[in-house]
Amino acid sequence: PSCSWIEIQTVKDAQKALELHTATRLGLGECAAMILAEDLNANRLLIDDFAARREAQSRNLPVIGTVAFILLAKKLGIIPVVKNLLDDLVAQGARIGQKLYRDALIVAGE
């Protein structure tokens, strides 16, 4: 399905992503996302892995996790309900702690 609010872009210099991957042992996709965020001067980088978040923050990249991203999407009126998405993520194996899950529903007013 297409989403009018998502734009797909690719890293211009894949070598930079590969070098970051080699230096940090983080996933290549996470490294590419960081390099792209730097190239675009992005105002948010969606990333959940703790080690990758730490590396992104050390590079002064503003990070946001999946749950916060979903909450922001609801706040902006892009999605109507948070709970269904969280339940789908958990059903597909996403690790969302019970406290984060409950807190997200409270913030979402659900």
Biopython code that builds the backbone (N, CA, C, O; Angstrom):
import numpy as np
from Bio.PDB.StructureBuilder import StructureBuilder

atoms = [
    (1, "PRO", "N", (0.829, -1.203, 0.000)),
    (1, "PRO", "CA", (0.000, 0.000, 0.000)),
    (1, "PRO", "C", (0.865, 1.255, 0.000)),
    (1, "PRO", "O", (1.944, 1.282, 0.593)),
    (2, "SER", "N", (0.388, 2.268, -0.657)),
    (2, "SER", "CA", (1.157, 3.513, -0.701)),
    (2, "SER", "C", (0.667, 4.458, 0.386)),
    (2, "SER", "O", (-0.497, 4.426, 0.786)),
    (3, "CYS", "N", (1.574, 5.290, 0.850)),
    (3, "CYS", "CA", (1.269, 6.285, 1.871)),
    (3, "CYS", "C", (1.762, 7.625, 1.349)),
    (3, "CYS", "O", (2.941, 7.771, 1.028)),
    (4, "SER", "N", (0.885, 8.584, 1.265)),
    (4, "SER", "CA", (1.264, 9.885, 0.730)),
    (4, "SER", "C", (2.198, 10.636, 1.665)),
    (4, "SER", "O", (2.836, 11.600, 1.242)),
    (5, "TRP", "N", (2.297, 10.225, 2.918)),
    (5, "TRP", "CA", (3.126, 10.935, 3.876)),
    (5, "TRP", "C", (4.493, 10.280, 4.086)),
    (5, "TRP", "O", (5.264, 10.707, 4.945)),
    (6, "ILE", "N", (4.788, 9.249, 3.303)),
    (6, "ILE", "CA", (6.092, 8.596, 3.369)),
    (6, "ILE", "C", (6.790, 8.763, 2.028)),
    (6, "ILE", "O", (6.204, 8.542, 0.969)),
    (7, "GLU", "N", (8.051, 9.158, 2.100)),
    (7, "GLU", "CA", (8.846, 9.292, 0.888)),
    (7, "GLU", "C", (10.043, 8.360, 1.002)),
    (7, "GLU", "O", (10.790, 8.426, 1.978)),
    (8, "ILE", "N", (10.228, 7.502, 0.022)),
    (8, "ILE", "CA", (11.333, 6.553, 0.031)),
    (8, "ILE", "C", (12.535, 7.192, -0.657)),
    (8, "ILE", "O", (12.433, 7.716, -1.765)),
    (9, "GLN", "N", (13.685, 7.135, 0.032)),
    (9, "GLN", "CA", (14.914, 7.684, -0.525)),
    (9, "GLN", "C", (16.043, 6.689, -0.301)),
    (9, "GLN", "O", (15.972, 5.845, 0.593)),
    (10, "THR", "N", (17.064, 6.791, -1.106)),
    (10, "THR", "CA", (18.206, 5.893, -0.962)),
    (10, "THR", "C", (19.461, 6.688, -0.590)),
    (10, "THR", "O", (19.559, 7.889, -0.842)),
    (11, "VAL", "N", (20.395, 5.993, 0.006)),
    (11, "VAL", "CA", (21.669, 6.594, 0.385)),
    (11, "VAL", "C", (22.460, 6.878, -0.888)),
    (11, "VAL", "O", (22.573, 6.021, -1.765)),
    (12, "LYS", "N", (22.998, 8.075, -0.978)),
    (12, "LYS", "CA", (23.787, 8.436, -2.157)),
    (12, "LYS", "C", (25.151, 7.749, -2.152)),
    (12, "LYS", "O", (25.633, 7.319, -3.200)),
    (13, "ASP", "N", (25.770, 7.646, -0.981)),
    (13, "ASP", "CA", (27.100, 7.051, -0.863)),
    (13, "ASP", "C", (27.009, 5.812, 0.020)),
    (13, "ASP", "O", (27.184, 5.890, 1.236)),
    (14, "ALA", "N", (26.736, 4.673, -0.602)),
    (14, "ALA", "CA", (26.584, 3.419, 0.141)),
    (14, "ALA", "C", (27.875, 3.031, 0.864)),
    (14, "ALA", "O", (27.833, 2.310, 1.861)),
    (15, "GLN", "N", (29.004, 3.499, 0.377)),
    (15, "GLN", "CA", (30.279, 3.179, 1.013)),
    (15, "GLN", "C", (30.326, 3.715, 2.453)),
    (15, "GLN", "O", (30.867, 3.061, 3.344)),
    (16, "LYS", "N", (29.760, 4.898, 2.669)),
    (16, "LYS", "CA", (29.718, 5.460, 4.026)),
    (16, "LYS", "C", (28.946, 4.540, 4.966)),
    (16, "LYS", "O", (29.356, 4.319, 6.105)),
    (17, "ALA", "N", (27.827, 4.007, 4.483)),
    (17, "ALA", "CA", (27.023, 3.097, 5.307)),
    (17, "ALA", "C", (27.798, 1.822, 5.600)),
    (17, "ALA", "O", (27.749, 1.301, 6.715)),
    (18, "LEU", "N", (28.506, 1.325, 4.608)),
    (18, "LEU", "CA", (29.300, 0.116, 4.789)),
    (18, "LEU", "C", (30.432, 0.352, 5.786)),
    (18, "LEU", "O", (30.719, -0.513, 6.613)),
    (19, "GLU", "N", (31.075, 1.513, 5.714)),
    (19, "GLU", "CA", (32.148, 1.842, 6.653)),
    (19, "GLU", "C", (31.620, 1.949, 8.083)),
    (19, "GLU", "O", (32.269, 1.484, 9.021)),
    (20, "LEU", "N", (30.449, 2.559, 8.252)),
    (20, "LEU", "CA", (29.845, 2.656, 9.582)),
    (20, "LEU", "C", (29.488, 1.275, 10.104)),
    (20, "LEU", "O", (29.698, 0.972, 11.279)),
    (21, "HIS", "N", (28.953, 0.446, 9.232)),
    (21, "HIS", "CA", (28.612, -0.931, 9.600)),
    (21, "HIS", "C", (29.855, -1.689, 10.071)),
    (21, "HIS", "O", (29.819, -2.378, 11.091)),
    (22, "THR", "N", (30.943, -1.557, 9.331)),
    (22, "THR", "CA", (32.194, -2.236, 9.687)),
    (22, "THR", "C", (32.740, -1.723, 11.022)),
    (22, "THR", "O", (33.232, -2.499, 11.841)),
    (23, "ALA", "N", (32.646, -0.415, 11.227)),
    (23, "ALA", "CA", (33.187, 0.194, 12.446)),
    (23, "ALA", "C", (32.349, -0.119, 13.681)),
    (23, "ALA", "O", (32.891, -0.250, 14.778)),
    (24, "THR", "N", (31.043, -0.239, 13.514)),
    (24, "THR", "CA", (30.155, -0.375, 14.673)),
    (24, "THR", "C", (29.552, -1.763, 14.834)),
    (24, "THR", "O", (29.097, -2.116, 15.922)),
    (25, "ARG", "N", (29.543, -2.544, 13.778)),
    (25, "ARG", "CA", (28.882, -3.851, 13.763)),
    (25, "ARG", "C", (27.362, -3.752, 13.924)),
    (25, "ARG", "O", (26.699, -4.732, 14.264)),
    (26, "LEU", "N", (26.827, -2.567, 13.677)),
    (26, "LEU", "CA", (25.366, -2.406, 13.662)),
    (26, "LEU", "C", (24.847, -2.944, 12.337)),
    (26, "LEU", "O", (25.618, -3.187, 11.408)),
    (27, "GLY", "N", (23.538, -3.126, 12.258)),
    (27, "GLY", "CA", (22.940, -3.594, 11.021)),
    (27, "GLY", "C", (23.199, -2.620, 9.881)),
    (27, "GLY", "O", (23.244, -1.406, 10.084)),
    (28, "LEU", "N", (23.368, -3.165, 8.681)),
    (28, "LEU", "CA", (23.641, -2.327, 7.525)),
    (28, "LEU", "C", (22.483, -1.362, 7.247)),
    (28, "LEU", "O", (22.707, -0.220, 6.846)),
    (29, "GLY", "N", (21.259, -1.820, 7.458)),
    (29, "GLY", "CA", (20.097, -0.955, 7.254)),
    (29, "GLY", "C", (20.074, 0.203, 8.235)),
    (29, "GLY", "O", (19.752, 1.333, 7.867)),
    (30, "GLU", "N", (20.414, -0.078, 9.476)),
    (30, "GLU", "CA", (20.472, 0.993, 10.481)),
    (30, "GLU", "C", (21.569, 1.995, 10.136)),
    (30, "GLU", "O", (21.390, 3.204, 10.290)),
    (31, "CYS", "N", (22.693, 1.486, 9.673)),
    (31, "CYS", "CA", (23.798, 2.370, 9.288)),
    (31, "CYS", "C", (23.410, 3.234, 8.092)),
    (31, "CYS", "O", (23.702, 4.429, 8.058)),
    (32, "ALA", "N", (22.755, 2.625, 7.120)),
    (32, "ALA", "CA", (22.303, 3.380, 5.944)),
    (32, "ALA", "C", (21.297, 4.447, 6.358)),
    (32, "ALA", "O", (21.320, 5.562, 5.837)),
    (33, "ALA", "N", (20.416, 4.107, 7.292)),
    (33, "ALA", "CA", (19.432, 5.084, 7.767)),
    (33, "ALA", "C", (20.115, 6.278, 8.427)),
    (33, "ALA", "O", (19.695, 7.420, 8.241)),
    (34, "MET", "N", (21.164, 6.013, 9.194)),
    (34, "MET", "CA", (21.899, 7.109, 9.844)),
    (34, "MET", "C", (22.597, 7.998, 8.819)),
    (34, "MET", "O", (22.547, 9.224, 8.918)),
    (35, "ILE", "N", (23.241, 7.385, 7.846)),
    (35, "ILE", "CA", (23.934, 8.160, 6.815)),
    (35, "ILE", "C", (22.929, 8.988, 6.025)),
    (35, "ILE", "O", (23.183, 10.158, 5.737)),
    (36, "LEU", "N", (21.798, 8.400, 5.674)),
    (36, "LEU", "CA", (20.765, 9.131, 4.946)),
    (36, "LEU", "C", (20.219, 10.283, 5.783)),
    (36, "LEU", "O", (20.010, 11.382, 5.270)),
    (37, "ALA", "N", (19.989, 10.033, 7.067)),
    (37, "ALA", "CA", (19.491, 11.092, 7.957)),
    (37, "ALA", "C", (20.484, 12.255, 8.022)),
    (37, "ALA", "O", (20.085, 13.419, 8.038)),
    (38, "GLU", "N", (21.772, 11.933, 8.057)),
    (38, "GLU", "CA", (22.789, 12.993, 8.056)),
    (38, "GLU", "C", (22.773, 13.747, 6.735)),
    (38, "GLU", "O", (22.821, 14.977, 6.717)),
    (39, "ASP", "N", (22.705, 13.013, 5.631)),
    (39, "ASP", "CA", (22.694, 13.649, 4.305)),
    (39, "ASP", "C", (21.494, 14.578, 4.121)),
    (39, "ASP", "O", (21.599, 15.637, 3.501)),
    (40, "LEU", "N", (20.356, 14.162, 4.669)),
    (40, "LEU", "CA", (19.117, 14.933, 4.513)),
    (40, "LEU", "C", (18.930, 15.981, 5.603)),
    (40, "LEU", "O", (18.004, 16.792, 5.550)),
    (41, "ASN", "N", (19.829, 15.953, 6.599)),
    (41, "ASN", "CA", (19.641, 16.816, 7.771)),
    (41, "ASN", "C", (18.228, 16.589, 8.335)),
    (41, "ASN", "O", (17.485, 17.535, 8.600)),
    (42, "ALA", "N", (17.890, 15.321, 8.507)),
    (42, "ALA", "CA", (16.543, 14.912, 8.922)),
    (42, "ALA", "C", (16.209, 15.428, 10.312)),
    (42, "ALA", "O", (17.079, 15.550, 11.175)),
    (43, "ASN", "N", (14.930, 15.727, 10.510)),
    (43, "ASN", "CA", (14.521, 16.184, 11.839)),
    (43, "ASN", "C", (14.152, 15.021, 12.757)),
    (43, "ASN", "O", (13.934, 15.239, 13.949)),
    (44, "ARG", "N", (14.074, 13.788, 12.238)),
    (44, "ARG", "CA", (13.846, 12.596, 13.051)),
    (44, "ARG", "C", (14.410, 11.379, 12.322)),
    (44, "ARG", "O", (14.354, 11.285, 11.096)),
    (45, "LEU", "N", (14.952, 10.457, 13.104)),
    (45, "LEU", "CA", (15.402, 9.172, 12.586)),
    (45, "LEU", "C", (14.659, 8.091, 13.352)),
    (45, "LEU", "O", (14.821, 7.963, 14.566)),
    (46, "LEU", "N", (13.847, 7.316, 12.655)),
    (46, "LEU", "CA", (13.086, 6.237, 13.276)),
    (46, "LEU", "C", (14.004, 5.031, 13.444)),
    (46, "LEU", "O", (14.423, 4.404, 12.470)),
    (47, "ILE", "N", (14.305, 4.724, 14.702)),
    (47, "ILE", "CA", (15.216, 3.615, 14.990)),
    (47, "ILE", "C", (14.935, 3.115, 16.411)),
    (47, "ILE", "O", (14.786, 3.911, 17.339)),
    (48, "ASP", "N", (14.867, 1.805, 16.569)),
    (48, "ASP", "CA", (14.513, 1.228, 17.863)),
    (48, "ASP", "C", (15.666, 0.525, 18.572)),
    (48, "ASP", "O", (15.744, 0.563, 19.800)),
    (49, "ASP", "N", (16.545, -0.103, 17.837)),
    (49, "ASP", "CA", (17.633, -0.863, 18.441)),
    (49, "ASP", "C", (18.460, 0.031, 19.371)),
    (49, "ASP", "O", (18.882, 1.121, 18.983)),
    (50, "PHE", "N", (18.684, -0.441, 20.597)),
    (50, "PHE", "CA", (19.349, 0.390, 21.603)),
    (50, "PHE", "C", (20.741, 0.835, 21.163)),
    (50, "PHE", "O", (21.071, 2.017, 21.256)),
    (51, "ALA", "N", (21.556, -0.099, 20.685)),
    (51, "ALA", "CA", (22.923, 0.246, 20.272)),
    (51, "ALA", "C", (22.898, 1.221, 19.090)),
    (51, "ALA", "O", (23.714, 2.141, 19.025)),
    (52, "ALA", "N", (21.979, 1.023, 18.174)),
    (52, "ALA", "CA", (21.875, 1.920, 17.025)),
    (52, "ALA", "C", (21.396, 3.306, 17.455)),
    (52, "ALA", "O", (21.866, 4.317, 16.934)),
    (53, "ARG", "N", (20.470, 3.349, 18.397)),
    (53, "ARG", "CA", (20.011, 4.652, 18.917)),
    (53, "ARG", "C", (21.169, 5.395, 19.576)),
    (53, "ARG", "O", (21.335, 6.600, 19.389)),
    (54, "ARG", "N", (21.962, 4.665, 20.343)),
    (54, "ARG", "CA", (23.104, 5.279, 21.017)),
    (54, "ARG", "C", (24.094, 5.844, 19.993)),
    (54, "ARG", "O", (24.602, 6.953, 20.163)),
    (55, "GLU", "N", (24.363, 5.085, 18.937)),
    (55, "GLU", "CA", (25.276, 5.558, 17.882)),
    (55, "GLU", "C", (24.684, 6.781, 17.179)),
    (55, "GLU", "O", (25.394, 7.754, 16.922)),
    (56, "ALA", "N", (23.398, 6.734, 16.870)),
    (56, "ALA", "CA", (22.751, 7.870, 16.196)),
    (56, "ALA", "C", (22.814, 9.122, 17.065)),
    (56, "ALA", "O", (23.085, 10.215, 16.570)),
    (57, "GLN", "N", (22.566, 8.961, 18.341)),
    (57, "GLN", "CA", (22.614, 10.105, 19.252)),
    (57, "GLN", "C", (24.034, 10.646, 19.368)),
    (57, "GLN", "O", (24.226, 11.854, 19.506)),
    (58, "SER", "N", (25.033, 9.762, 19.315)),
    (58, "SER", "CA", (26.418, 10.220, 19.369)),
    (58, "SER", "C", (26.777, 11.013, 18.112)),
    (58, "SER", "O", (27.732, 11.790, 18.107)),
    (59, "ARG", "N", (26.003, 10.806, 17.055)),
    (59, "ARG", "CA", (26.207, 11.532, 15.796)),
    (59, "ARG", "C", (25.279, 12.753, 15.724)),
    (59, "ARG", "O", (25.133, 13.375, 14.671)),
    (60, "ASN", "N", (24.660, 13.080, 16.855)),
    (60, "ASN", "CA", (23.739, 14.218, 16.971)),
    (60, "ASN", "C", (22.520, 14.106, 16.067)),
    (60, "ASN", "O", (22.004, 15.107, 15.568)),
    (61, "LEU", "N", (22.071, 12.882, 15.867)),
    (61, "LEU", "CA", (20.849, 12.660, 15.095)),
    (61, "LEU", "C", (19.677, 12.534, 16.066)),
    (61, "LEU", "O", (19.755, 11.774, 17.032)),
    (62, "PRO", "N", (18.601, 13.264, 15.824)),
    (62, "PRO", "CA", (17.429, 13.153, 16.704)),
    (62, "PRO", "C", (16.653, 11.872, 16.392)),
    (62, "PRO", "O", (16.141, 11.697, 15.285)),
    (63, "VAL", "N", (16.574, 10.989, 17.372)),
    (63, "VAL", "CA", (15.925, 9.699, 17.144)),
    (63, "VAL", "C", (14.512, 9.675, 17.710)),
    (63, "VAL", "O", (14.178, 10.409, 18.641)),
    (64, "ILE", "N", (13.701, 8.817, 17.123)),
    (64, "ILE", "CA", (12.349, 8.561, 17.597)),
    (64, "ILE", "C", (12.116, 7.063, 17.424)),
    (64, "ILE", "O", (12.518, 6.474, 16.420)),
    (65, "GLY", "N", (11.471, 6.460, 18.402)),
    (65, "GLY", "CA", (11.168, 5.038, 18.322)),
    (65, "GLY", "C", (9.821, 4.793, 17.658)),
    (65, "GLY", "O", (9.054, 5.725, 17.415)),
    (66, "THR", "N", (9.552, 3.553, 17.376)),
    (66, "THR", "CA", (8.320, 3.183, 16.685)),
    (66, "THR", "C", (7.074, 3.613, 17.457)),
    (66, "THR", "O", (6.138, 4.156, 16.869)),
    (67, "VAL", "N", (7.056, 3.375, 18.759)),
    (67, "VAL", "CA", (5.870, 3.721, 19.550)),
    (67, "VAL", "C", (5.648, 5.233, 19.545)),
    (67, "VAL", "O", (4.521, 5.695, 19.370)),
    (68, "ALA", "N", (6.707, 5.994, 19.732)),
    (68, "ALA", "CA", (6.581, 7.457, 19.694)),
    (68, "ALA", "C", (6.149, 7.927, 18.312)),
    (68, "ALA", "O", (5.380, 8.881, 18.190)),
    (69, "PHE", "N", (6.637, 7.265, 17.280)),
    (69, "PHE", "CA", (6.248, 7.596, 15.911)),
    (69, "PHE", "C", (4.753, 7.372, 15.695)),
    (69, "PHE", "O", (4.076, 8.182, 15.063)),
    (70, "ILE", "N", (4.253, 6.263, 16.229)),
    (70, "ILE", "CA", (2.816, 5.962, 16.119)),
    (70, "ILE", "C", (2.002, 7.006, 16.874)),
    (70, "ILE", "O", (0.971, 7.466, 16.384)),
    (71, "LEU", "N", (2.462, 7.382, 18.067)),
    (71, "LEU", "CA", (1.767, 8.419, 18.837)),
    (71, "LEU", "C", (1.760, 9.750, 18.084)),
    (71, "LEU", "O", (0.748, 10.449, 18.069)),
    (72, "LEU", "N", (2.872, 10.096, 17.467)),
    (72, "LEU", "CA", (2.948, 11.328, 16.677)),
    (72, "LEU", "C", (1.992, 11.267, 15.492)),
    (72, "LEU", "O", (1.326, 12.253, 15.179)),
    (73, "ALA", "N", (1.923, 10.121, 14.838)),
    (73, "ALA", "CA", (1.009, 9.963, 13.704)),
    (73, "ALA", "C", (-0.440, 10.165, 14.135)),
    (73, "ALA", "O", (-1.228, 10.756, 13.397)),
    (74, "LYS", "N", (-0.798, 9.680, 15.324)),
    (74, "LYS", "CA", (-2.164, 9.892, 15.811)),
    (74, "LYS", "C", (-2.392, 11.371, 16.116)),
    (74, "LYS", "O", (-3.424, 11.939, 15.759)),
    (75, "LYS", "N", (-1.417, 11.983, 16.777)),
    (75, "LYS", "CA", (-1.535, 13.403, 17.123)),
    (75, "LYS", "C", (-1.732, 14.269, 15.875)),
    (75, "LYS", "O", (-2.477, 15.248, 15.901)),
    (76, "LEU", "N", (-1.058, 13.898, 14.788)),
    (76, "LEU", "CA", (-1.158, 14.651, 13.536)),
    (76, "LEU", "C", (-2.384, 14.275, 12.709)),
    (76, "LEU", "O", (-2.627, 14.852, 11.649)),
    (77, "GLY", "N", (-3.156, 13.299, 13.203)),
    (77, "GLY", "CA", (-4.366, 12.904, 12.495)),
    (77, "GLY", "C", (-4.122, 11.972, 11.321)),
    (77, "GLY", "O", (-5.008, 11.777, 10.489)),
    (78, "ILE", "N", (-2.929, 11.396, 11.245)),
    (78, "ILE", "CA", (-2.601, 10.486, 10.150)),
    (78, "ILE", "C", (-3.231, 9.122, 10.379)),
    (78, "ILE", "O", (-3.644, 8.456, 9.430)),
    (79, "ILE", "N", (-3.304, 8.708, 11.638)),
    (79, "ILE", "CA", (-3.958, 7.459, 12.009)),
    (79, "ILE", "C", (-4.989, 7.763, 13.088)),
    (79, "ILE", "O", (-4.799, 8.681, 13.884)),
    (80, "PRO", "N", (-6.085, 6.997, 13.121)),
    (80, "PRO", "CA", (-7.128, 7.275, 14.115)),
    (80, "PRO", "C", (-6.926, 6.573, 15.457)),
    (80, "PRO", "O", (-7.385, 7.074, 16.483)),
    (81, "VAL", "N", (-6.242, 5.415, 15.468)),
    (81, "VAL", "CA", (-6.151, 4.588, 16.666)),
    (81, "VAL", "C", (-4.735, 4.029, 16.820)),
    (81, "VAL", "O", (-4.123, 3.591, 15.846)),
    (82, "VAL", "N", (-4.230, 4.049, 18.031)),
    (82, "VAL", "CA", (-2.899, 3.537, 18.342)),
    (82, "VAL", "C", (-2.954, 2.060, 18.719)),
    (82, "VAL", "O", (-2.109, 1.275, 18.287)),
    (83, "LYS", "N", (-3.939, 1.682, 19.520)),
    (83, "LYS", "CA", (-3.990, 0.334, 20.091)),
    (83, "LYS", "C", (-3.918, -0.757, 19.024)),
    (83, "LYS", "O", (-3.183, -1.730, 19.194)),
    (84, "ASN", "N", (-4.651, -0.616, 17.953)),
    (84, "ASN", "CA", (-4.657, -1.648, 16.909)),
    (84, "ASN", "C", (-3.260, -1.839, 16.317)),
    (84, "ASN", "O", (-2.833, -2.970, 16.085)),
    (85, "LEU", "N", (-2.557, -0.749, 16.074)),
    (85, "LEU", "CA", (-1.207, -0.845, 15.523)),
    (85, "LEU", "C", (-0.247, -1.504, 16.512)),
    (85, "LEU", "O", (0.559, -2.352, 16.131)),
    (86, "LEU", "N", (-0.337, -1.111, 17.779)),
    (86, "LEU", "CA", (0.522, -1.728, 18.793)),
    (86, "LEU", "C", (0.241, -3.222, 18.899)),
    (86, "LEU", "O", (1.168, -4.029, 18.977)),
    (87, "ASP", "N", (-1.037, -3.589, 18.902)),
    (87, "ASP", "CA", (-1.404, -5.004, 18.984)),
    (87, "ASP", "C", (-0.873, -5.775, 17.776)),
    (87, "ASP", "O", (-0.389, -6.898, 17.923)),
    (88, "ASP", "N", (-0.961, -5.180, 16.584)),
    (88, "ASP", "CA", (-0.432, -5.826, 15.379)),
    (88, "ASP", "C", (1.080, -6.007, 15.472)),
    (88, "ASP", "O", (1.606, -7.057, 15.102)),
    (89, "LEU", "N", (1.777, -4.986, 15.963)),
    (89, "LEU", "CA", (3.227, -5.086, 16.112)),
    (89, "LEU", "C", (3.610, -6.202, 17.071)),
    (89, "LEU", "O", (4.509, -6.993, 16.786)),
    (90, "VAL", "N", (2.927, -6.265, 18.205)),
    (90, "VAL", "CA", (3.206, -7.312, 19.197)),
    (90, "VAL", "C", (2.907, -8.690, 18.592)),
    (90, "VAL", "O", (3.681, -9.630, 18.777)),
    (91, "ALA", "N", (1.803, -8.809, 17.878)),
    (91, "ALA", "CA", (1.434, -10.085, 17.263)),
    (91, "ALA", "C", (2.480, -10.532, 16.235)),
    (91, "ALA", "O", (2.657, -11.727, 15.998)),
    (92, "GLN", "N", (3.165, -9.561, 15.630)),
    (92, "GLN", "CA", (4.191, -9.881, 14.625)),
    (92, "GLN", "C", (5.584, -10.025, 15.245)),
    (92, "GLN", "O", (6.574, -10.167, 14.528)),
    (93, "GLY", "N", (5.654, -9.987, 16.579)),
    (93, "GLY", "CA", (6.914, -10.255, 17.244)),
    (93, "GLY", "C", (7.684, -9.044, 17.739)),
    (93, "GLY", "O", (8.786, -9.191, 18.266)),
    (94, "ALA", "N", (7.128, -7.853, 17.581)),
    (94, "ALA", "CA", (7.810, -6.665, 18.103)),
    (94, "ALA", "C", (7.832, -6.729, 19.622)),
    (94, "ALA", "O", (6.857, -7.132, 20.257)),
    (95, "ARG", "N", (8.944, -6.331, 20.185)),
    (95, "ARG", "CA", (9.076, -6.344, 21.644)),
    (95, "ARG", "C", (8.710, -4.962, 22.179)),
    (95, "ARG", "O", (9.494, -4.017, 22.098)),
    (96, "ILE", "N", (7.521, -4.872, 22.717)),
    (96, "ILE", "CA", (7.045, -3.636, 23.336)),
    (96, "ILE", "C", (6.708, -3.994, 24.782)),
    (96, "ILE", "O", (5.795, -4.779, 25.038)),
    (97, "GLY", "N", (7.440, -3.420, 25.707)),
    (97, "GLY", "CA", (7.209, -3.714, 27.113)),
    (97, "GLY", "C", (5.811, -3.325, 27.552)),
    (97, "GLY", "O", (5.195, -2.426, 26.979)),
    (98, "GLN", "N", (5.317, -4.008, 28.570)),
    (98, "GLN", "CA", (3.963, -3.742, 29.051)),
    (98, "GLN", "C", (3.794, -2.310, 29.531)),
    (98, "GLN", "O", (2.757, -1.694, 29.287)),
    (99, "LYS", "N", (4.806, -1.770, 30.213)),
    (99, "LYS", "CA", (4.714, -0.386, 30.699)),
    (99, "LYS", "C", (4.660, 0.592, 29.529)),
    (99, "LYS", "O", (3.840, 1.511, 29.536)),
    (100, "LEU", "N", (5.514, 0.413, 28.529)),
    (100, "LEU", "CA", (5.496, 1.282, 27.357)),
    (100, "LEU", "C", (4.161, 1.180, 26.635)),
    (100, "LEU", "O", (3.610, 2.188, 26.194)),
    (101, "TYR", "N", (3.642, -0.038, 26.515)),
    (101, "TYR", "CA", (2.344, -0.258, 25.873)),
    (101, "TYR", "C", (1.248, 0.511, 26.612)),
    (101, "TYR", "O", (0.471, 1.244, 25.999)),
    (102, "ARG", "N", (1.196, 0.337, 27.932)),
    (102, "ARG", "CA", (0.167, 1.033, 28.739)),
    (102, "ARG", "C", (0.334, 2.537, 28.668)),
    (102, "ARG", "O", (-0.645, 3.264, 28.497)),
    (103, "ASP", "N", (1.583, 3.020, 28.801)),
    (103, "ASP", "CA", (1.845, 4.450, 28.748)),
    (103, "ASP", "C", (1.444, 5.046, 27.400)),
    (103, "ASP", "O", (0.908, 6.153, 27.340)),
    (104, "ALA", "N", (1.703, 4.313, 26.328)),
    (104, "ALA", "CA", (1.345, 4.785, 24.994)),
    (104, "ALA", "C", (-0.170, 4.947, 24.870)),
    (104, "ALA", "O", (-0.654, 5.933, 24.313)),
    (105, "LEU", "N", (-0.909, 3.974, 25.393)),
    (105, "LEU", "CA", (-2.374, 4.069, 25.327)),
    (105, "LEU", "C", (-2.895, 5.232, 26.153)),
    (105, "LEU", "O", (-3.867, 5.883, 25.769)),
    (106, "ILE", "N", (-2.259, 5.494, 27.281)),
    (106, "ILE", "CA", (-2.651, 6.632, 28.110)),
    (106, "ILE", "C", (-2.408, 7.943, 27.354)),
    (106, "ILE", "O", (-3.277, 8.812, 27.291)),
    (107, "VAL", "N", (-1.219, 8.059, 26.789)),
    (107, "VAL", "CA", (-0.879, 9.270, 26.030)),
    (107, "VAL", "C", (-1.853, 9.442, 24.845)),
    (107, "VAL", "O", (-2.258, 10.558, 24.519)),
    (108, "ALA", "N", (-2.215, 8.322, 24.215)),
    (108, "ALA", "CA", (-3.115, 8.373, 23.071)),
    (108, "ALA", "C", (-4.571, 8.595, 23.474)),
    (108, "ALA", "O", (-5.426, 8.846, 22.624)),
    (109, "GLY", "N", (-4.847, 8.502, 24.774)),
    (109, "GLY", "CA", (-6.228, 8.663, 25.245)),
    (109, "GLY", "C", (-7.103, 7.482, 24.893)),
    (109, "GLY", "O", (-8.298, 7.628, 24.636)),
    (110, "GLU", "N", (-6.491, 6.307, 24.887)),
    (110, "GLU", "CA", (-7.254, 5.096, 24.531)),
    (110, "GLU", "C", (-7.324, 4.136, 25.706)),
    (110, "GLU", "O", (-7.922, 3.066, 25.594)),
]
sb = StructureBuilder()
sb.init_structure("model")
sb.init_model(0)
sb.init_chain("A")
sb.init_seg("    ")
for serial, (resi, resn, name, xyz) in enumerate(atoms, 1):
    if name == "N":
        sb.init_residue(resn, " ", resi, " ")
    sb.init_atom(name, np.array(xyz, "f"), 0.0, 1.0, " ", f" {name:<3s}", serial, name[0])
structure = sb.get_structure()
